[in-house]
Amino acid sequence: MSNKNNKKTEEKIAKIVVRDIAQSPFKLRLIADLVRGLSAQEALDTVEFLNKKGTTTVKKALLSAIDSAINKYGVTKEDLVVSHISVDGARVIKKGLYSAKGRFSLATRRRSHLNLELKVK
């Protein structure tokens, strides 16, 4: 039995991970759900005109993944598709707040990680 017949075709994937973003995972997932499954150019156009805080982070991650795929595989921007994008929770910063009548309360500052994969069509 020859090895050539069992050899799988290698998928061309560019992965980018952005860690410790100062935004809650829930708010970033709203943007990620809009971008998932689109081509790279459509995803950039969608993110460009959204009025959300996390769009700058997602846009930078998309541009970085596009540049990585172009340098690594020599493809064009039109050949790329957002195959996987997910937002995971990161560390939570707990901050103490002094409130009225001598009370003390905690405020949680949530952070997130962004995982992005671009696949060649």
Secondary structure in CASP SS format (residue, H / E / C, confidence):
PFRMAT SS
TARGET T0000
AUTHOR 0000-0000-0000
METHOD secondary structure of the structure
MODEL  1
M C 1.00
S C 1.00
N H 1.00
K H 1.00
N H 1.00
N H 1.00
K C 1.00
K C 1.00
T C 1.00
E C 1.00
E C 1.00
K C 1.00
I E 1.00
A E 1.00
K E 1.00
I E 1.00
V E 1.00
V E 1.00
R E 1.00
D E 1.00
I E 1.00
A C 1.00
Q C 1.00
S C 1.00
P H 1.00
F H 1.00
K H 1.00
L H 1.00
R H 1.00
L H 1.00
I H 1.00
A H 1.00
D H 1.00
L H 1.00
V H 1.00
R C 1.00
G C 1.00
L C 1.00
S E 1.00
A H 1.00
Q H 1.00
E H 1.00
A H 1.00
L H 1.00
D H 1.00
T H 1.00
V H 1.00
E H 1.00
F C 1.00
L C 1.00
N C 1.00
K C 1.00
K C 1.00
G C 1.00
T H 1.00
T H 1.00
T H 1.00
V H 1.00
K H 1.00
K H 1.00
A H 1.00
L H 1.00
L H 1.00
S H 1.00
A H 1.00
I H 1.00
D H 1.00
S H 1.00
A H 1.00
I H 1.00
N H 1.00
K H 1.00
Y H 1.00
G C 1.00
V C 1.00
T C 1.00
K H 1.00
E H 1.00
D H 1.00
L E 1.00
V E 1.00
V E 1.00
S E 1.00
H E 1.00
I E 1.00
S E 1.00
V E 1.00
D E 1.00
G E 1.00
A E 1.00
R E 1.00
V E 1.00
I E 1.00
K E 1.00
K E 1.00
G E 1.00
L E 1.00
Y E 1.00
S C 1.00
A H 1.00
K H 1.00
G H 1.00
R C 1.00
F E 1.00
S E 1.00
L E 1.00
A E 1.00
T E 1.00
R E 1.00
R E 1.00
R E 1.00
S E 1.00
H E 1.00
L E 1.00
N E 1.00
L E 1.00
E E 1.00
L E 1.00
K E 1.00
V E 1.00
K C 1.00
END
